Amino acid sequence: MTVAKLEILERRPYADGRIFGRTGAYERIDAIAYYSVDPTEDANRAITDLDLVTPDADGRVHFFGDFTLLQPADLDAGNRALLVQVPNRGRRMITHINIGDVPITSGPNIDPGDGFVFEEGWTVAWAGWQWDVPREEEPFRAGLCAPQVPLQKRGSQDKMQLRLQVNEERTHLPLTDQHVGDFGRHRAIPPLNPQDPRAILWVRDNIYDQPESIDRRDWQFARMKRSKVIADKDYVWLRGGFQAGRIYDLFYQPHECPVVGAGLLAIRDMASWLRYDPAAPTADRIDHVIGEGLSQTGRFWRTFVYLGLNRNEDKKPAVDGILSHIAGAKRGEYAIDCRLFIFIPVEP
């Protein structure tokens, strides 16, 4: 199995020891999961740029992320089924299945709602998969420390793309969203060289228009402070300001290059580990696994299936079925070339 280790941070009764029908009480485990994957394995070949990461001495690529498990305190009282939820923006929540209030922001608690899933004996797991969730600042958001492509293995012309659209004029914009709540506040990737003359800023009025390049002397990685332009690698400033309704595309060489698709492997391998491995806290008590996602994470599961990732390195299936809620008709950008990222910050 490719979960090399589970570092348990806390193990305690869930929901203050609440009894959920005939299943009884639940326990909660919060941990850090350490993953180890073989970049040459067929099961992992769909992950773009994984082969560019420098492996450890064992020939494998290592990374880690947050993990939370809710399971019956009496393990034999469970229904031998596991629900693997992909946390959207790092949020662990069950109240869109158990009737209850759906939280807008994360917190250390997981509201059990009406307890339906637990009364039926389900085990529920969350594993961090998003590299840009600021897990250092808020450990109750589930994130991933993804492997990085070293600078010497990147092409000199490799750039990431950031699309910027605002509904009112701004003098400067952050390189990531800054919404209130967990629908924003992701990590930004600053430029490798803020003065790089090869960085490009385009503008157009409509998506199918030919873009115009803005003179490099008219914009910089900076922000306005007390009417002065202050250099800041996490912002972009434009002379005359960003205009509402126009479409701006920023291209620059990033300071770091995370392998975004590693998050897909984290979910696959955590589901497999909990299902099959005798060292897992669910050992010998899981027969079936259902994957579940909401909105962005529903698209995650579509991408997961499209890339053929449901077979792990041991050729065993990770999940038996998927529940994909309000996810539109698209897949996601979770396994694209790690040298091209697309964010769309929409100012409130």
C-alpha positions in Angstrom: 0.0 0.0 0.0 1.2 3.5 -0.7 0.2 5.0 2.7 3.6 4.7 4.3 2.6 5.9 7.7 -0.2 7.5 9.7 0.9 9.9 12.4 -2.0 10.2 14.8 -2.4 13.7 16.2 -5.5 13.1 18.3 -7.9 10.3 19.0 -11.1 11.2 20.9 -14.8 10.6 21.2 -16.8 12.2 18.4 -19.7 14.6 19.1 -19.2 14.5 22.9 -19.9 10.8 23.0 -23.3 11.1 21.3 -25.0 7.8 20.8 -26.1 7.2 17.2 -28.9 4.6 17.3 -27.9 1.0 17.3 -24.4 1.8 16.1 -23.6 3.6 19.4 -20.9 6.2 19.9 -18.2 7.2 17.4 -14.6 8.1 17.7 -12.6 10.7 15.7 -9.0 10.3 14.5 -7.1 13.3 13.2 -3.7 12.5 11.7 -1.1 13.3 9.1 -0.9 10.7 6.3 2.4 10.0 4.6 2.2 8.8 1.0 4.8 6.9 -1.1 4.2 6.4 -4.8 6.2 4.8 -7.6 6.4 7.3 -10.5 7.2 4.5 -12.9 4.0 2.5 -12.0 1.3 2.3 -14.7 -1.2 3.2 -12.0 0.4 6.6 -11.5 1.4 7.5 -15.1 -1.7 9.7 -15.6 -0.2 12.2 -13.1 1.5 14.9 -15.1 5.1 15.7 -14.1 5.2 13.1 -11.3 8.2 11.7 -13.2 10.0 15.0 -12.9 10.0 14.9 -9.1 13.3 13.8 -7.6 12.6 10.4 -5.9 14.0 9.4 -2.6 16.7 6.6 -2.2 13.9 4.0 -2.5 13.0 5.3 -5.9 9.6 6.5 -4.7 8.1 10.0 -4.4 7.0 11.0 -0.9 4.4 13.6 0.2 1.9 14.1 3.0 -1.5 15.5 3.9 -4.2 15.9 6.5 -6.5 13.1 7.4 -9.6 12.7 9.5 -11.6 9.5 10.3 -15.0 9.0 12.0 -15.7 5.4 12.9 -17.9 3.5 15.4 -16.2 3.2 18.8 -17.3 -0.4 18.7 -15.8 -1.4 15.4 -18.0 -4.5 15.1 -21.1 -2.2 15.2 -20.3 -0.7 11.8 -21.9 -1.6 8.5 -18.5 -2.5 6.9 -18.9 0.4 4.5 -16.7 3.5 4.1 -17.7 6.9 2.7 -14.6 8.7 1.4 -15.4 12.4 1.1 -13.1 14.7 -0.9 -13.0 17.9 1.2 -14.0 21.0 -0.8 -11.5 23.8 0.0 -10.3 21.7 2.9 -13.7 21.6 4.6 -14.7 18.5 6.5 -18.5 18.3 6.6 -21.3 15.7 6.6 -24.4 17.9 7.0 -25.3 17.9 3.3 -26.1 14.2 3.8 -27.0 14.2 7.4 -29.7 16.9 7.6 -28.2 20.0 9.2 -26.7 23.4 8.5 -24.1 23.4 5.8 -21.1 25.5 7.1 -19.6 28.2 5.0 -16.4 28.3 6.9 -14.4 25.5 8.5 -13.8 24.9 12.2 -12.4 22.2 14.3 -15.8 20.6 14.8 -17.7 18.4 12.4 -21.4 18.8 12.9 -23.2 15.4 12.9 -26.5 17.0 11.8 -29.3 14.5 12.3 -26.8 11.6 12.5 -28.4 9.5 9.7 -25.1 8.2 8.2 -23.8 7.3 11.7 -27.0 5.6 12.7 -26.6 3.4 9.6 -23.0 2.5 10.8 -21.0 4.1 8.1 -17.3 5.0 8.6 -16.4 8.4 7.1 -13.0 9.6 6.0 -11.5 12.8 4.6 -8.0 13.2 3.1 -6.4 16.5 2.1 -5.8 16.7 -1.7 -5.5 20.5 -2.5 -1.9 21.8 -2.4 -3.2 25.4 -2.1 -5.2 25.0 1.1 -3.3 27.1 3.8 -3.0 24.2 6.2 -0.2 25.8 8.2 -2.4 28.7 9.3 -5.6 26.7 9.9 -4.9 23.0 10.7 -8.6 22.3 10.7 -8.6 22.7 7.0 -7.5 19.5 5.2 -4.7 20.2 2.8 -1.8 18.5 1.0 1.9 19.1 1.0 2.4 18.1 -2.7 5.7 17.0 -4.2 7.6 19.7 -6.1 9.3 19.7 -9.5 12.8 21.1 -8.9 13.8 24.3 -10.7 16.5 22.5 -12.7 13.9 20.2 -14.3 11.6 23.0 -15.4 11.9 24.6 -18.9 13.1 28.2 -18.9 10.0 29.2 -20.9 7.5 27.4 -18.6 4.9 29.7 -17.2 1.7 29.6 -15.2 -1.5 31.4 -16.2 -3.6 33.5 -13.9 -7.0 34.8 -15.2 -8.3 38.0 -13.5 -11.8 39.3 -13.8 -13.3 41.9 -11.5 -16.7 43.6 -11.3 -15.3 46.9 -10.2 -12.1 48.8 -10.8 -9.1 47.8 -8.7 -5.6 49.3 -8.6 -4.0 45.9 -7.7 -5.1 42.3 -7.3 -3.9 39.3 -5.3 -2.4 36.3 -7.0 -5.1 34.2 -5.4 -8.6 34.8 -4.1 -9.2 36.5 -0.8 -12.9 35.8 -0.1 -14.3 35.6 3.4 -14.9 32.0 4.3 -13.4 28.8 2.9 -14.4 29.5 -0.7 -11.3 31.6 -0.8 -8.1 32.3 1.0 -5.9 29.8 -0.9 -2.1 29.9 -1.1 -0.7 32.0 -4.0 2.3 31.1 -6.1 4.6 34.1 -6.3 6.8 34.7 -9.4 10.3 33.3 -9.3 11.6 36.7 -10.4 9.2 39.6 -9.9 11.3 41.7 -12.3 11.3 39.1 -15.1 10.9 41.0 -18.4 9.4 37.9 -20.0 6.3 38.0 -17.8 3.2 38.9 -19.8 -0.1 40.6 -19.0 -2.9 40.4 -21.6 -6.3 42.1 -21.7 -9.4 41.6 -23.8 -13.1 42.5 -23.7 -14.6 39.2 -24.6 -13.3 35.6 -24.2 -13.0 35.1 -28.0 -11.3 38.4 -28.7 -7.6 38.5 -29.7 -5.8 39.6 -26.5 -3.7 42.8 -26.4 -0.4 42.7 -24.6 0.1 45.4 -21.9 3.5 47.1 -21.9 5.6 45.6 -19.1 6.5 49.0 -17.9 2.8 49.6 -17.1 2.4 46.8 -14.6 4.4 45.0 -11.9 4.2 42.6 -9.0 3.2 45.2 -6.4 0.2 46.8 -4.6 -0.9 50.2 -3.6 -0.4 51.4 -0.1 -1.2 55.0 1.0 -1.1 56.1 -2.7 2.3 54.5 -3.2 3.2 51.5 -5.3 4.9 49.0 -3.0 6.7 45.9 -4.4 4.9 42.7 -3.3 5.4 39.3 -4.9 1.8 38.2 -4.0 0.0 41.0 -5.9 -0.1 42.5 -9.4 -0.5 46.2 -10.0 -1.6 47.9 -13.2 -1.1 51.6 -14.1 -4.6 53.0 -14.5 -6.2 50.0 -12.7 -7.9 46.8 -13.6 -11.3 47.7 -15.3 -14.5 46.0 -14.5 -15.7 43.5 -17.1 -12.4 43.1 -18.9 -10.5 39.8 -19.0 -6.8 39.9 -17.9 -4.4 37.0 -18.3 -1.1 37.0 -16.4 1.7 34.7 -17.4 4.9 34.3 -15.3 7.4 31.7 -14.2 6.3 30.5 -10.8 8.5 30.3 -7.7 7.3 26.7 -7.0 5.9 23.9 -9.0 3.7 21.5 -7.1 2.5 18.3 -8.8 -1.2 19.1 -8.5 -2.3 15.6 -9.5 -0.7 14.1 -6.4 -4.0 14.9 -4.6 -5.8 12.3 -6.8 -3.3 9.7 -5.7 -3.7 10.7 -2.0 -7.5 10.1 -2.2 -7.0 6.8 -4.1 -4.4 5.5 -1.8 -6.1 6.5 1.4 -9.3 4.8 0.3 -7.3 1.7 -0.6 -5.3 1.7 2.7 -8.4 1.9 4.8 -10.0 -0.9 2.8 -7.2 -3.4 2.5 -4.3 -2.7 4.8 -4.1 -4.6 8.1 -2.2 -1.6 9.7 -5.2 0.7 9.1 -7.5 1.7 12.0 -10.3 0.1 9.9 -8.5 -3.2 9.4 -10.7 -6.1 8.4 -13.9 -4.0 8.8 -14.4 -2.5 5.4 -15.9 -4.4 2.5 -17.2 -1.5 0.3 -16.1 2.0 -0.4 -18.2 4.9 -1.8 -16.5 8.1 -3.0 -18.4 11.4 -2.5 -17.9 14.9 -3.7 -19.8 18.2 -3.8 -19.3 20.8 -6.6 -15.6 21.0 -7.2 -15.0 17.7 -5.5 -17.7 16.1 -7.6 -15.7 17.1 -10.6 -12.6 15.6 -8.8 -14.3 12.2 -8.9 -15.1 12.6 -12.6 -11.5 13.4 -13.3 -10.4 10.4 -11.2 -12.5 8.0 -13.2 -11.6 9.6 -16.6 -7.8 9.2 -15.8 -8.3 5.5 -14.9 -7.0 6.0 -11.4 -9.4 3.7 -9.5 -6.8 0.8 -9.6 -4.0 1.3 -7.1 -0.4 0.0 -7.4 -1.6 -3.4 -6.4 -4.2 -3.4 -9.2 -7.1 -3.4 -6.6 -10.1 -1.0 -6.9 -10.1 1.9 -4.5 -13.9 2.7 -4.6 -16.9 0.8 -5.7 -19.1 3.7 -6.6 -19.2 7.5 -6.6 -21.8 10.1 -5.5 -21.1 13.4 -7.4 -23.4 16.2 -6.3 -24.1 19.6 -8.1 -20.9 19.2 -10.1 -22.0 20.5 -13.4 -20.9 18.7 -16.5 -17.2 19.2 -16.4 -14.1 17.5 -15.1 -11.4 19.4 -13.2 -7.8 20.7 -13.7 -6.4 18.5 -11.0 -3.9 16.6 -13.1 -2.8 19.1 -15.7 0.7 20.2 -16.3 1.9 21.5 -13.0 3.6 24.4 -14.8 0.2 25.8 -15.8 -2.3 26.8 -13.1 -5.6 28.6 -13.7 -7.2 30.6 -10.8 -10.2 32.9 -11.3 -10.4 35.3 -8.4 -13.8 37.1 -8.4 -13.9 40.1 -6.2 -16.9 40.4 -3.9 
